């Protein structure tokens, strides 16, 4: 598809804004770094303070990359779910994938406290949390895929996903009831979400997962456009509904599951960014929406991360709270301004 001039200009502006947000995110923090020094380090030039170079390459850039991957992946998975279910309230975690990750983490943190005499609590760390969150999310994903092969009704699949989420939430509540205050607090801190402290290996794994999810989504663009007018219309175009639905669920599971495993649950991005993108680009064509939500998701999560850092202070606000506090009013304002939802 040949993009018109307006789309080319908008995409160009988005890339400029993304680069500015990356530099801003790297510059701000407990140690303030000037824009000029940040740019020099990014482009491989030397600066007078080597400790700043170490901070940028070992802490700030990995955090910015995490924000880019998490924001783009959540935004894309939200777009996939809203299109598949033709429901504006659908998000990347509507299938219970996030709940599965939360259950895995809850079992590790709070479940082990019930068997502390048998299992060492020292195994609880960032890597183990990512592993159990991945296992939990993908177990739920495989369960949803198994159900999807048995039923043809997409809305029934949505309801089943919501019920899976309710069951896992109930189990987490039971574990919370029997857990001690220290373990409960540790679990609550995980639910706040975090973009920092990812190692190079973890970033590489997350990057591979995001690329796989994006690749499957690009392959499914024709199917996604067909779903907008209903499953009957999509079938009339020669789209294999069973196969396309399977691929869309796989892509969403890989994106949402891997991001939740490494960053914890992050709200708003997957639900709201697709709506923001449709409003601004005024289109429902996924050839435009897919790359657009990737850019918008990255930009918005970077902005939220900058706000969460409380520039100049050592404390960092929960990213999960910032995405909702900052993002929800923006969506409400856009919907009131446009008076209707493009979907």
C-alpha positions in Angstrom: 0.0 0.0 0.0 1.3 3.4 -0.9 1.1 5.8 2.0 -0.3 9.2 1.3 1.6 12.4 2.0 -0.2 13.0 5.3 0.7 9.6 6.7 4.3 10.0 5.7 4.5 13.4 7.5 2.9 11.9 10.6 5.2 8.9 10.7 8.2 11.2 10.2 7.0 13.3 13.2 6.5 10.2 15.3 10.1 9.1 14.7 11.4 12.6 15.7 9.2 12.6 18.8 10.4 9.0 19.7 14.1 10.0 19.4 13.4 13.1 21.6 11.7 11.0 24.2 14.6 8.5 24.2 17.1 11.2 24.9 14.8 12.8 27.5 14.4 9.5 29.3 18.1 8.8 29.3 19.0 12.4 30.5 16.6 12.5 33.5 16.9 10.5 36.7 18.6 10.6 40.1 21.7 11.8 38.3 21.0 14.6 35.9 22.8 14.3 32.5 22.7 17.1 30.0 21.1 16.6 26.5 24.4 17.3 24.8 26.3 14.7 26.9 23.5 12.2 26.3 23.7 12.7 22.5 27.5 12.4 22.5 27.3 9.0 24.4 24.5 7.7 22.1 26.6 8.5 19.0 29.8 7.0 20.5 31.6 10.3 21.4 33.6 10.7 24.5 32.5 13.0 27.3 34.5 14.5 30.2 32.9 12.3 32.9 33.3 8.6 32.3 31.0 7.7 35.2 28.1 9.3 33.2 29.0 7.1 30.2 28.8 4.1 32.5 25.4 5.2 33.9 24.0 5.8 30.4 25.1 2.5 28.8 24.5 0.2 31.8 21.3 1.7 33.3 19.6 4.4 31.2 19.7 2.9 27.7 18.6 -0.6 28.8 15.7 1.0 30.6 14.8 3.1 27.6 14.9 0.0 25.4 12.7 -1.9 27.8 10.2 1.0 27.7 10.2 0.9 23.9 9.7 -2.8 23.6 7.1 -3.0 26.4 5.2 0.0 25.0 5.2 -1.1 21.4 4.4 -4.7 22.3 1.5 -3.9 24.7 0.0 -1.4 22.2 0.2 -3.9 19.4 -1.3 -6.8 21.4 -4.2 -4.4 22.5 -4.9 -3.6 18.8 -5.0 -7.3 18.0 -7.5 -8.1 20.7 -9.7 -5.2 19.9 -9.9 -6.2 16.3 -10.3 -9.9 16.9 -13.2 -9.4 19.4 -14.4 -6.2 17.7 -14.7 -4.8 21.3 -13.2 -1.4 22.2 -12.8 -2.5 25.8 -10.6 -5.5 24.9 -6.9 -5.3 25.9 -3.8 -7.4 25.8 -4.7 -9.2 29.0 -8.3 -10.0 28.3 -7.4 -13.6 27.7 -6.1 -14.0 31.2 -2.5 -14.1 30.2 -1.5 -11.4 32.7 -3.5 -13.2 35.4 -1.5 -16.3 34.7 1.8 -14.5 35.1 0.5 -12.9 38.3 -0.5 -16.3 39.6 3.0 -17.7 38.8 4.6 -14.9 40.7 2.1 -15.2 43.6 2.8 -18.9 43.9 6.6 -18.2 44.1 6.5 -15.3 46.5 3.5 -16.1 48.7 3.1 -19.8 48.1 6.7 -20.5 49.2 6.1 -18.7 52.5 3.7 -21.6 53.4 6.5 -24.1 52.8 9.5 -22.1 53.9 10.8 -25.0 55.9 11.0 -27.1 52.7 12.0 -24.6 50.0 14.6 -21.9 50.4 13.3 -18.4 50.0 16.6 -17.3 48.5 15.5 -18.5 45.1 13.2 -15.6 44.8 14.9 -13.0 42.6 14.3 -11.1 39.4 15.2 -14.1 37.2 13.1 -16.6 39.0 10.2 -14.1 39.0 10.5 -13.7 35.2 10.6 -17.5 34.7 7.5 -18.3 36.8 5.6 -15.4 35.3 6.5 -16.7 31.8 5.4 -20.2 32.8 2.1 -18.9 34.2 1.3 -16.7 31.2 2.1 -19.4 28.7 0.2 -22.1 30.5 -2.9 -19.9 30.3 -2.1 -19.2 26.7 -2.0 -22.9 25.8 -5.2 -23.3 27.7 -6.9 -20.6 25.7 -5.5 -22.0 22.4 -6.9 -25.4 23.3 -10.3 -23.8 24.0 -10.1 -21.8 20.7 -9.7 -25.1 18.7 -12.9 -26.4 20.3 -15.2 -23.4 19.9 -16.0 -21.2 16.9 -17.7 -18.3 18.7 -15.1 -15.5 19.3 -17.2 -13.9 22.0 -17.4 -17.2 23.9 -13.6 -17.2 23.8 -13.6 -13.7 25.3 -15.8 -14.8 28.1 -13.7 -17.8 28.8 -10.6 -15.6 29.0 -12.3 -13.4 31.5 -13.3 -16.4 33.6 -9.8 -17.7 33.6 -8.7 -14.3 34.8 -11.3 -14.4 37.6 -10.1 -17.9 38.7 -6.5 -16.9 38.9 -7.4 -13.7 40.8 -9.3 -15.8 43.3 -6.3 -18.1 43.9 -4.1 -15.1 44.3 -6.5 -13.7 46.9 -6.4 -16.9 48.9 -2.6 -16.9 48.8 -2.7 -13.3 50.0 -4.9 -14.1 52.9 -2.5 -16.8 54.2 0.7 -14.9 53.4 2.7 -12.8 55.8 3.0 -9.0 55.5 6.5 -9.2 54.1 5.7 -11.5 51.2 2.4 -9.8 50.5 4.3 -6.5 50.2 6.9 -8.1 47.9 4.1 -9.3 45.6 2.4 -5.9 45.6 5.6 -4.2 44.6 5.9 -6.6 41.6 2.4 -5.6 40.5 3.5 -2.0 40.4 5.6 -2.8 37.3 9.2 -1.8 36.6 11.2 -1.0 33.5 14.6 -1.2 35.1 17.1 -3.8 36.2 16.9 -6.0 33.1 20.2 -7.6 32.1 21.5 -7.9 28.6 20.3 -11.5 28.3 16.9 -10.6 29.5 16.7 -7.7 27.1 17.7 -10.0 24.2 15.1 -12.6 25.2 12.4 -9.9 25.4 13.5 -8.4 22.1 13.3 -11.7 20.3 9.8 -12.3 21.7 8.7 -8.8 20.6 10.1 -9.4 17.1 8.3 -12.7 16.8 5.0 -11.1 17.9 5.4 -8.2 15.5 6.2 -10.6 12.6 3.1 -12.7 13.2 1.0 -9.5 13.4 2.4 -8.2 10.1 1.6 -11.6 8.5 -2.0 -11.3 9.9 -2.8 -7.8 8.6 -5.1 -9.1 5.9 -7.0 -11.2 8.4 -7.2 -8.2 10.8 -8.7 -6.0 8.2 -11.2 -8.7 7.3 -12.3 -9.1 11.0 -13.3 -5.5 11.1 -16.4 -6.3 9.0 -17.2 -9.5 10.7 -16.2 -13.1 10.5 -18.6 -13.9 7.6 -17.0 -11.2 5.5 -13.5 -12.3 6.4 -14.4 -15.9 5.4 -15.7 -14.6 2.1 -12.3 -13.1 1.4 -10.8 -16.6 1.7 -9.4 -16.1 5.2 -9.1 -19.2 7.3 -10.8 -18.1 10.5 -9.4 -20.9 12.6 -5.8 -20.4 11.5 -6.0 -16.6 11.7 -7.5 -16.6 15.1 -4.9 -19.0 16.3 -2.1 -16.8 15.0 -3.6 -13.6 16.5 -3.9 -15.3 19.9 -0.3 -16.6 19.7 1.0 -13.2 18.8 -0.9 -11.6 21.7 0.2 -14.3 24.1 3.9 -13.9 23.2 3.8 -10.1 23.4 1.8 -9.7 26.6 3.2 -12.8 28.3 6.9 -11.9 27.7 6.4 -8.2 28.7 4.5 -9.1 31.9 7.2 -11.6 32.8 10.0 -9.1 32.6 8.3 -5.8 33.6 5.3 -6.9 35.6 1.8 -5.8 34.7 1.5 -2.4 33.0 -2.0 -1.0 32.5 -3.5 1.4 30.0 -1.0 1.1 27.2 -2.7 -1.9 25.5 -6.2 -0.6 26.0 -5.8 3.1 25.1 -3.0 3.4 22.6 -5.0 1.7 19.7 -7.8 4.2 20.3 -5.4 7.1 20.3 -3.9 5.9 17.1 -7.2 5.5 15.3 -8.3 9.0 16.4 -5.1 10.7 15.2 -4.7 8.7 11.9 -8.4 8.5 11.3 -8.2 5.0 9.8 -8.9 1.4 10.6 -6.5 0.0 8.0 -4.0 -2.2 9.9 -1.3 -1.5 7.3 -1.2 1.9 8.9 -2.3 1.0 12.4 0.3 -1.7 13.1 3.4 0.5 12.6 1.6 3.5 14.1 0.7 1.8 17.4 4.3 0.5 17.7 5.5 4.1 17.6 2.8 5.5 19.8 3.1 2.8 22.4 6.9 3.4 22.7 6.5 7.2 22.9 3.8 7.1 25.6 5.5 4.6 27.8 8.7 6.6 27.6 6.9 9.7 28.6 5.2 7.9 31.5 8.7 6.6 32.6 10.1 10.1 32.6 7.2 11.3 34.8 7.6 8.3 37.1 11.3 9.0 37.7 10.5 12.3 39.5 13.6 14.0 37.8 16.3 14.9 40.3 15.1 12.5 43.0 16.2 9.0 43.9 12.6 7.7 44.3 10.6 6.3 41.4 6.9 6.2 41.2 5.1 2.9 40.1 5.0 2.9 36.3 1.7 1.0 36.4 0.1 3.8 38.3 1.5 6.6 36.1 0.3 5.0 32.8 -3.2 5.0 34.1 -3.2 8.4 35.8 -1.7 10.1 32.8 -3.2 8.1 30.1 -6.9 7.7 31.0 -7.7 11.5 31.1 -6.0 11.9 27.7 -8.3 9.2 26.2 -11.4 10.7 27.8 -10.4 14.1 26.4 -9.9 12.7 22.9 -13.2 10.9 22.9 -15.1 14.0 24.1 -13.3 16.1 21.5 -14.0 13.7 18.6 -17.5 12.9 19.9 -17.3 9.4 18.4 -14.9 6.5 18.4 -13.3 5.4 15.2 -13.5 1.6 15.2 
